[in-house]
């Protein structure tokens, strides 16, 4: 479904953001302890104005489901936005948030912290540090004679990603198979079950900072997709803008992974859907990717915690859903990336 009328596109984006609170209310009510929308609204009213109300409903909403949904919204929006930014920056439809090795670096940091039995905030902090360090390492490797090209950045990212994946394997090999290894393995598959308001307060500012930076620079992504000489002729500092976008996207990715582990397909699938609907203009693709990514991840996490008695790892669900949808998109577009 491609929207050709340019006047309708802003309305479509606005409507997609309006769907987010509706999705939140629906997801808050789904689970073993079902809640109606009226119960949810009353619980929020009681929490704000000090009413008595249903104590059990408030406990389920504010202590169990709301933190997960807030993290799901932020993670989905962040990964989709980072994916859209990288695809626009590198002019590569296969670019994802972990193109520069950030995901592997953050995973190594978290696995290392879990092997040393650090608490949740410590795991989150070390994962964030190694994620950003991997991005810095990628950029330093890509520089030749003081300059770095897109091809060198991508190749350097592949090398750094492989390096940190090997380090993760070493940590898993050294971990205690009775205690540490299962925790590391489960975390690497992606889960939001361990989220707390404290961890959200630590991680969400980094995601919001990255989102704000990419939002402010979204119109420049169109310029960066041009030939480098053409972009320079328009007075754009390509190196600075490229660094800002890479830094913002890596900050988002590292923060998301530090809180809920590796989550694939979101940063690849959602931007493709946005481009199929609105075209290749990043001024429209980035906002739509943010809203669709938030909704997609909230729905996936709700299904993960409520579909069976045991929680399903999120990365499994995103792959099961993402692969068939992506194949369908490829067949509809014929592999053409507009």
C-alpha positions as CSV (number, residue, x, y, z in Angstrom):
1,X,0.0,0.0,0.0
2,X,1.8,3.1,-1.2
3,X,0.2,6.5,-0.4
4,X,0.8,8.7,-3.4
5,X,-1.1,11.8,-2.1
6,X,1.5,13.9,-0.2
7,X,-1.2,15.7,1.8
8,X,-2.4,12.4,3.3
9,X,1.0,11.2,4.4
10,X,1.3,13.6,7.5
11,X,-2.2,12.5,8.6
12,X,-1.2,8.9,8.2
13,X,1.9,9.5,10.4
14,X,-0.2,11.3,13.0
15,X,-2.7,8.5,13.0
16,X,0.0,6.0,13.6
17,X,1.2,7.9,16.7
18,X,-2.4,8.0,18.0
19,X,-2.5,4.2,17.8
20,X,0.3,4.0,20.4
21,X,-1.8,4.9,23.5
22,X,-4.6,2.6,22.2
23,X,-2.1,-0.2,21.9
24,X,-0.8,0.4,25.4
25,X,-4.3,0.2,26.9
26,X,-5.0,-3.1,25.0
27,X,-1.6,-4.6,26.0
28,X,-2.1,-3.6,29.6
29,X,-5.3,-5.7,29.7
30,X,-3.9,-8.9,28.1
31,X,-2.5,-11.6,30.3
32,X,-3.4,-14.2,32.8
33,X,-5.1,-11.6,34.9
34,X,-7.3,-9.9,32.2
35,X,-8.3,-6.3,32.6
36,X,-10.9,-4.3,30.7
37,X,-10.1,-0.9,29.3
38,X,-12.5,0.6,31.9
39,X,-10.5,-1.1,34.7
40,X,-7.3,0.2,33.3
41,X,-8.6,3.8,33.0
42,X,-9.9,3.6,36.6
43,X,-6.6,2.3,37.9
44,X,-4.8,5.2,36.4
45,X,-7.4,7.6,37.8
46,X,-7.0,6.0,41.2
47,X,-3.2,6.3,41.0
48,X,-3.4,9.9,40.0
49,X,-6.1,11.1,42.4
50,X,-5.6,8.8,45.3
51,X,-8.7,6.7,45.0
52,X,-9.1,3.2,46.6
53,X,-10.2,1.1,43.6
54,X,-9.0,-2.4,42.7
55,X,-5.6,-2.9,44.4
56,X,-4.8,-6.1,42.5
57,X,-5.5,-4.3,39.1
58,X,-3.1,-1.5,40.1
59,X,-0.4,-3.9,41.2
60,X,-0.6,-5.8,37.9
61,X,-0.6,-2.7,35.8
62,X,2.1,-0.6,37.5
63,X,4.4,-3.2,38.9
64,X,4.3,-5.9,36.3
65,X,3.0,-4.8,32.9
66,X,3.6,-1.0,32.6
67,X,7.4,-1.2,32.9
68,X,7.6,-3.9,30.2
69,X,5.3,-2.0,27.9
70,X,7.3,1.3,28.3
71,X,10.5,-0.6,27.6
72,X,8.9,-2.3,24.6
73,X,7.7,1.0,23.2
74,X,11.1,2.6,23.6
75,X,13.0,-0.4,22.3
76,X,10.8,-0.8,19.2
77,X,10.9,2.9,18.4
78,X,14.6,3.1,18.9
79,X,15.6,0.1,16.9
80,X,13.3,1.0,14.0
81,X,14.6,4.5,14.0
82,X,18.2,3.4,14.1
83,X,17.5,0.9,11.3
84,X,15.9,3.6,9.1
85,X,18.8,6.0,9.8
86,X,21.5,3.4,8.9
87,X,19.6,2.3,5.7
88,X,19.4,6.0,4.7
89,X,23.0,6.8,5.7
90,X,24.6,3.8,3.9
91,X,22.0,3.6,1.1
92,X,21.8,0.0,1.9
93,X,18.5,-1.8,2.4
94,X,20.2,-4.5,4.5
95,X,21.7,-2.1,7.0
96,X,20.5,-2.8,10.6
97,X,21.1,-1.2,14.0
98,X,24.0,-3.7,14.6
99,X,25.8,-3.0,11.4
100,X,28.7,-1.4,13.2
101,X,29.0,-4.2,15.8
102,X,27.2,-2.4,18.6
103,X,24.9,-5.3,19.3
104,X,27.8,-7.8,19.6
105,X,29.8,-5.3,21.8
106,X,26.8,-4.7,24.1
107,X,26.2,-8.5,24.3
108,X,29.8,-9.1,25.3
109,X,29.6,-6.5,28.1
110,X,26.3,-8.0,29.5
111,X,27.6,-11.6,29.3
112,X,30.8,-10.5,31.1
113,X,28.9,-8.8,33.8
114,X,26.6,-11.8,34.3
115,X,29.6,-14.1,34.6
116,X,30.8,-11.9,37.4
117,X,27.3,-11.9,39.0
118,X,26.8,-8.1,38.8
119,X,23.4,-6.7,39.5
120,X,21.0,-5.5,36.8
121,X,22.2,-1.9,36.7
122,X,25.8,-3.1,36.5
123,X,24.9,-5.4,33.6
124,X,23.2,-2.6,31.9
125,X,26.1,-0.1,32.4
126,X,28.8,-2.5,31.2
127,X,26.7,-3.5,28.1
128,X,26.2,0.1,27.3
129,X,29.9,0.9,27.7
130,X,31.0,-2.0,25.5
131,X,28.4,-1.2,22.9
132,X,29.6,2.4,22.5
133,X,33.2,1.2,22.6
134,X,32.6,-1.2,19.7
135,X,31.2,1.7,17.7
136,X,34.2,3.8,18.5
137,X,36.5,0.9,17.5
138,X,34.7,0.5,14.2
139,X,35.1,4.1,13.3
140,X,38.8,4.2,14.3
141,X,39.5,1.1,12.2
142,X,37.7,2.6,9.2
143,X,39.8,5.7,9.1
144,X,42.6,5.7,6.5
145,X,44.8,8.8,6.2
146,X,42.3,10.7,8.4
147,X,39.2,9.8,6.3
148,X,36.6,7.1,6.4
149,X,34.3,5.9,3.6
150,X,30.9,4.2,3.9
151,X,32.4,0.9,2.6
152,X,35.2,1.0,5.1
153,X,32.8,1.7,8.0
154,X,30.6,-1.3,7.0
155,X,33.5,-3.6,6.6
156,X,35.1,-2.5,9.9
157,X,31.7,-3.1,11.5
158,X,31.6,-6.6,10.2
159,X,35.1,-7.3,11.6
160,X,34.3,-5.8,15.1
161,X,31.0,-7.7,15.2
162,X,32.8,-11.0,14.5
163,X,35.4,-10.2,17.2
164,X,32.9,-9.5,19.9
165,X,30.8,-12.5,18.9
166,X,33.9,-14.6,19.4
167,X,34.4,-13.0,22.8
168,X,30.8,-13.7,23.8
169,X,31.5,-17.4,22.8
170,X,34.6,-17.4,25.1
171,X,32.5,-16.0,28.0
172,X,29.8,-18.7,27.4
173,X,32.5,-21.4,27.3
174,X,34.0,-20.2,30.6
175,X,30.6,-19.6,32.4
176,X,29.3,-22.1,34.9
177,X,27.0,-24.4,33.0
178,X,24.6,-24.8,36.0
179,X,24.1,-21.2,36.8
180,X,25.7,-18.6,34.6
181,X,25.4,-20.1,31.1
182,X,21.6,-20.5,31.1
183,X,21.2,-16.8,32.3
184,X,23.6,-15.6,29.6
185,X,21.9,-17.7,26.8
186,X,18.4,-16.6,27.8
187,X,19.4,-13.0,28.0
188,X,21.0,-13.1,24.6
189,X,17.7,-14.3,23.1
190,X,15.9,-11.1,24.3
191,X,13.6,-10.6,27.2
192,X,11.9,-7.7,29.0
193,X,11.0,-9.7,32.2
194,X,13.8,-8.2,34.3
195,X,12.9,-4.6,33.6
196,X,12.4,-2.2,36.6
197,X,11.7,1.5,36.8
198,X,15.3,2.0,38.0
199,X,16.7,0.3,34.9
200,X,14.3,2.4,32.7
201,X,15.5,5.6,34.4
202,X,19.0,4.6,33.6
203,X,18.5,3.5,30.0
204,X,15.6,5.5,28.5
205,X,17.4,8.9,28.5
206,X,20.0,7.5,26.1
207,X,17.3,6.2,23.8
208,X,15.4,9.5,23.8
209,X,18.6,11.4,23.2
210,X,19.4,9.3,20.1
211,X,15.8,9.5,18.8
212,X,15.9,13.3,19.2
213,X,19.1,13.6,17.3
214,X,18.0,11.4,14.4
215,X,14.6,13.2,14.3
216,X,16.4,16.6,14.0
217,X,18.7,15.3,11.3
218,X,16.1,13.2,9.3
219,X,15.9,15.7,6.4
220,X,19.7,15.5,6.0
221,X,19.6,11.8,5.5
222,X,18.1,12.5,2.1
223,X,21.2,14.5,1.2
224,X,23.6,11.9,2.5
225,X,22.0,9.3,0.2
226,X,23.2,11.4,-2.8
227,X,26.6,11.2,-4.4
228,X,29.3,12.5,-2.0
229,X,30.3,15.3,-4.3
230,X,26.7,16.4,-4.8
231,X,26.1,16.4,-1.0
232,X,29.2,18.5,-0.5
233,X,28.1,21.0,-3.2
234,X,25.0,21.6,-1.1
235,X,27.1,22.9,1.8
236,X,26.6,19.9,4.1
237,X,29.4,18.7,6.4
238,X,29.1,15.1,5.5
239,X,31.6,13.8,8.0
240,X,30.0,15.6,10.9
241,X,26.4,14.6,10.0
242,X,27.6,11.0,9.4
243,X,29.3,10.9,12.8
244,X,26.2,12.4,14.6
245,X,23.8,9.8,13.0
246,X,26.2,6.9,13.6
247,X,26.6,8.1,17.2
248,X,22.9,8.5,17.9
249,X,22.0,5.2,16.3
250,X,24.7,3.4,18.2
251,X,23.6,5.0,21.5
252,X,20.0,3.8,20.9
253,X,21.1,0.3,20.0
254,X,23.5,-0.1,22.9
255,X,21.0,1.2,25.4
256,X,18.2,-1.1,24.1
257,X,20.4,-4.2,24.1
258,X,21.7,-3.3,27.6
259,X,18.2,-3.5,28.9
260,X,16.6,-6.4,27.1
261,X,19.2,-8.3,25.1
262,X,19.5,-8.9,21.4
263,X,16.3,-8.3,19.4
264,X,16.6,-8.8,15.6
265,X,14.5,-7.9,12.6
266,X,12.8,-4.8,14.0
267,X,15.5,-2.4,12.6
268,X,15.3,-4.2,9.2
269,X,11.6,-4.9,8.8
270,X,9.9,-1.8,10.1
271,X,11.8,0.8,7.9
272,X,11.0,-1.4,4.8
273,X,7.3,-1.3,5.7
274,X,7.5,2.5,6.2
275,X,9.2,3.0,2.8
276,X,6.7,0.8,1.1
277,X,3.9,3.0,2.5
278,X,5.4,6.5,2.2
279,X,8.3,6.2,-0.2
280,X,12.0,6.9,0.3
281,X,11.7,10.4,1.8
282,X,13.4,10.0,5.2
283,X,11.5,13.0,6.6
284,X,8.4,10.7,6.5
285,X,10.2,7.3,6.9
286,X,11.8,8.1,10.3
287,X,8.7,9.3,12.1
288,X,6.6,6.4,10.8
289,X,9.3,3.9,11.7
290,X,9.3,5.2,15.2
291,X,5.6,4.8,15.7
292,X,5.3,1.4,13.9
293,X,8.3,0.1,15.7
294,X,6.9,1.0,19.1
295,X,3.5,-0.6,18.3
296,X,5.1,-3.7,16.8
297,X,7.4,-4.3,19.8
298,X,4.6,-3.7,22.4
299,X,2.4,-6.3,20.6
300,X,5.3,-8.8,20.3
301,X,6.2,-8.5,24.0
302,X,2.5,-8.9,25.1
303,X,2.3,-12.1,23.0
304,X,5.7,-13.3,24.4
305,X,4.5,-13.1,28.0
306,X,0.9,-14.3,27.5
307,X,0.9,-16.9,24.7
308,X,2.1,-19.7,27.0
309,X,2.9,-20.5,30.6
310,X,6.6,-20.0,29.9
311,X,7.7,-16.7,28.4
312,X,8.9,-16.9,24.8
313,X,12.2,-15.1,24.0
314,X,11.4,-12.0,22.0
315,X,14.1,-12.6,19.3
316,X,12.4,-15.9,18.4
317,X,9.1,-14.2,17.8
318,X,10.5,-11.3,15.8
319,X,12.3,-13.8,13.5
320,X,9.3,-16.0,13.1
321,X,7.1,-13.0,12.2
322,X,9.7,-10.9,10.5
323,X,11.1,-13.5,8.0
324,X,7.7,-14.3,6.3
325,X,6.7,-10.6,6.2
326,X,10.0,-9.6,4.8
327,X,9.7,-12.4,2.1
328,X,6.3,-11.0,1.3
329,X,7.6,-7.5,0.9
330,X,10.4,-8.7,-1.4
331,X,7.9,-10.5,-3.6
332,X,5.7,-7.5,-3.8
333,X,8.5,-5.0,-4.6
334,X,10.5,-7.4,-6.7
335,X,13.6,-6.6,-4.5
336,X,13.6,-3.0,-5.5
337,X,14.4,-0.5,-2.7
338,X,13.0,2.9,-3.4
